[in-house]
Amino acid sequence: MNDILVSVIIPTYQRPQYLNRAILSVANQSYKNIEIVVVDDNGKGTGCQIETQNVIKSLPFEINYIVNEDTIGGARSRNKGAEASSGEYLCFLDDDDIYLENKIKDQLEFMVGNDLDVSFTDIKMRNEEEKTVDKRIHKRYIKSTDNQSLLKYHLKYHLTPTDSYMFKREAFFRCGGFKHRVVSQDFMLMLECIEKGLKIGYKEGVYAIQYIHSQKRISQGKNRILGDRMLYEIKQKYFNLLDKRDIRFIKFRYHAALFFYYIRERDFIKGAKELVLAFFKSPCDFFVEGFYLLSGRD
């Protein structure tokens, strides 16, 4: 298996201060046959592009470094990096996140051993003080990985984020890569994988850390709220495939997510309205999900 090349694509935009950490987490993987592809989306000649280039130059190993003439966005940058890569398998890492050291080895063994087209793992979220503030542990609800079951899980819980994915190269391109959207690019890609009937597997275990920090993110604030509304409209198209219980949960989750976003924006009136709506859409889920959130259970 050690002869299989895995390419890790890292798009970067206005975060040279975090990029070194992300790259080193890939370079320090227990699996060594890795190509690192950094796609610089800062715009050629800008201050952040020059800083990013200096980060790349300071590293004692080879990086496939691609500079976009102009900013094209995360989805298109990931696709561009994938096209320029050479790996038989592809992974993606955000520039402010990290892989844990066995991410590539364990996930590749899982992919090869089960002849999978794509797989995803669990992740944890940490703040700038390295405290775990959230996690996405899928074992709580995944009972089967047939595509019909995965569709339901994905609509309800989101089989994301990008950091958790590994693709066979041809499977990634068969799905058309990432779609250009303000948010939910990873959700839409996994939805496409499910709809195309790809063989998808879940590798239990935390293999990546997503950082929640004070730096501006495109998926925060009004962009996040608008993106979730658009995503909810997409989910509604699948309601005919779901039972009433699942539909209630999706409605609850939608309003619960808006509650958290409005609270982060300090819009407490709108936040309170969404909290009330979340409760009335599904009182049972309101208390069950609240219990899991407060207890910190997986």
N, C-alpha and C positions, 0 to 999 in steps of 0.2 A: 504493500500500500504506500510505502514511503516514496515511490516514484511518481505519485499523483501530484501534479502542481495545483495548488489552491491560490487563487488571486483574491486579495482583499482590497476593495475599492473604498477609498476615504475621500468624499467630497469635503471641501473646506471653504468657509466664507466668514471673514472677519473674526476669526478665533485663533490666531497664531499662538496665543499663550497657552492653549490647550492641546494643540496639534501634536506636539512632541510626545505628550503622555499617551495619546491614542496610538501613534505609530509604534512607540516602544512596547505597548501591550501586544502588538502583533509580532514585532521582532522577537519578543521573548516567549513566544509560544513553544510548547513542548514539541509540536510538529514543526519541522524546519523547512519543508519544501513549499515555501510561500513566496508569492510575488506581491509586493505592496504597490498599489497604484493610488497616488494622490492627485485629485483633480482640483486645481486651484480656481475657484469661481469668483475671486475678488475683482477681476478685471486687470488686464495686463498693465503694469506700470503704476498701479495704485500703491499707497503706503502699505496696506495689508498684504498685497501680493509680494512686495519686496520683503516684508517681514517673514512671510511664509516661505519664500525662497531661501532666506537665510536659515530658517529652521531646517529645511531639507538639506542644505549644504553642510550643516553642522553634524549631520548623522554619519556614523562610520560604516554605513552599508548602503547598498544601491536601492534607489527608489525610482519607480516609473512615475516621473513628475510631469503632469500635463497642466498647462496654463491656458485658461479660456481668455480669448481676446476681450470679451465682455461677459458680464454676469448673465448666466442662463438658468440658474435655479438648481436646486438639489436633485430633482428627478432626472433632468437632462444631463447633469454632471455625472450622476451614477451610471446612466446609460452610456455616456461617452467613455467613462473609465472601463466599463465592462467590454465595450467594443475594442478598446486599446489593450486589453489584458490578454494573457495567454493561457490562463488556467483552465483545467478541465472542470473545476468546481469554482463557484464564485460566492464570496461573502461581502457584506457591506457593513461599514462602521462609521458612525457619525464622528465628527472631528473632536467633540468634547466628551466622548464616551470611551470605554475601554473593554477589551476582552480579558477574561480570566485565562490562565496559562494553558488549560487543556481544551479550550473551546474548539480549535480546529481539529485536533487529534480525535477527540471523542465524537464530535459531530460527523467528521468524515468517516470514521469507522462505522457509525450508525447508518450513514447514507449508503456506503458501499455494501455493508452487510445485509441491508434490506432492499437494495436496488431501488432507492428512492430518487425522485426527481427534485424534491425540495423538502427541507425540514426546518423546524423552528424549536427553540428552547425557552426556558424560563429566563427572566432577568430580574435584577433588583435596581431600585432607584436610590441614589444617595444625594445628600446636599453637599455644600462646599466644605462642611466640617467632617465629611466622610460618614455621616450618620445615615443609616437606612431609613428612608421616609416612605417608601412604598415598594411594591413588588408585583410582578405578574407571574403567578405560579399556575400553570394551566392544568395540572393534574387534578385540581379540585373538581373540574367539570368534564374533562375529556374521558369518555368511556370507550370510544371507538374512533378510528381514524379513516373510516370510509368517507367518501366525499360528501354524501348526503348529511352525515352527522357533522362533519367539519363545517359545512355551510351554516348549519344552525348555530354551532359554537361560535363561529366567526361573526355572524350577525349579532349575537348576544354579547360576546365577551371580547372580541378582537384578537385574532391570532397574530399578534404583532409584539414588538416593534422590529424595525429593519435590522438592528444589531443582532437579532436572534436568528436570522435566516441563513441558510446555505442552499445553493442551487447547483444542479448540474448545469453546465454552461448552455447546452442546447435547450434545456427546459426554460431557462430564463428568457432566451430570445424567442422561444415559441410563444411565450406569454406577452411578448411585446415590451418587456422591461417596465420601468416605472412610468406612470402617467403624470404629466405635468399638472400638479394641483397645489394650492396654497398649503393644505394639510392633508393628512390621511393617504399619502402616497403608498405607504406600506399596506394599509388596509385594502386599497384597490388592487394592488398587485396580488395579494393572497386571494382575494375574491376571484381574480382572473385565473389563477392557478387551479382553484377548486372547480370553476366552471368549465375549464378545459380538460378536466379529468386527470390531472397530473397525480402521480403517486406521492402522497404527502405523509410525512411522519413527524411525530412529536418526540423529541429527545428530552426526557425529564432531567431537570437540574439547572441551576443558575450558572450561566457561562458568560454573561456580560453585565456591565454596570452602566446604567444610564444616569447621567448627572443632571440634577435640577439645581440651577444656579441663577444668580442675579443678572447675568448677561442676557441681552435681548435675544429672544428666539422667535422665529417666524410663526411658530405654532402656538403663540401665546395671545392673550387678549382678544381683540375684535376678530383677528384672523381665525383664531381657534373657535370662537363662537359661530362665525359665519361658516367655517368648515364643517362643524358638527351639524349645523342645520342642513347643509347640502348632503352630508352623509346620511342623515335621518331620512331624507327624501329618497335616497337610493335604497335604503333598507325597506322602506314601505313597499317597494316594488316586489319584494319577496314575501310579503305577509300572507299571500295565498298558499305558501308552502309551509307555514308555521301554524301551530295550534294557538289558542287564545292565551294560554299561560305564557308562552314564549313572547307573544306580541306585547303582553302587559309588561314583561321584564324589559324589553327593548325600549318601550315608552318610558318606563321608570328610569332606566339608565341614561337616556337622553336628557331628561330633566335634571337628574342628579349631577351629570357632568356639567350642565349649564350653571347649576348652583355653585359648583366649585370655581368655575371660570369667573363668574360675576363677583364672587367673594374675593378672588385674587385681584380683580380690578377695583375692589372696594366699592362696588355698586350693590349695597346691601339690600336695597328695596327689591331690585330685580332678582337678587339671589334668594331672598326669602320667598318670593313668588314661585321660583323654580323648585325650591325645597317642598313647598306645599303641593305643587303639581306632582312631584316625584312620589310623595306619600299617597296621594289619591289615585295615581295610576296603578300602584301595586303596594298596598300597605305591608304585605308579607315580605316582599323583597326589600322594602325600606328598612325593616328591622333586621332581617337576615344579613344583608350586605353591610349595614351599619355595624353589626356585631363583628363581622370579619374584619372590617376596617379598623375598628377600635381595639380589637384583641390582638391584631398583628398576626393572625393565623394564616397559614399557607392555603 
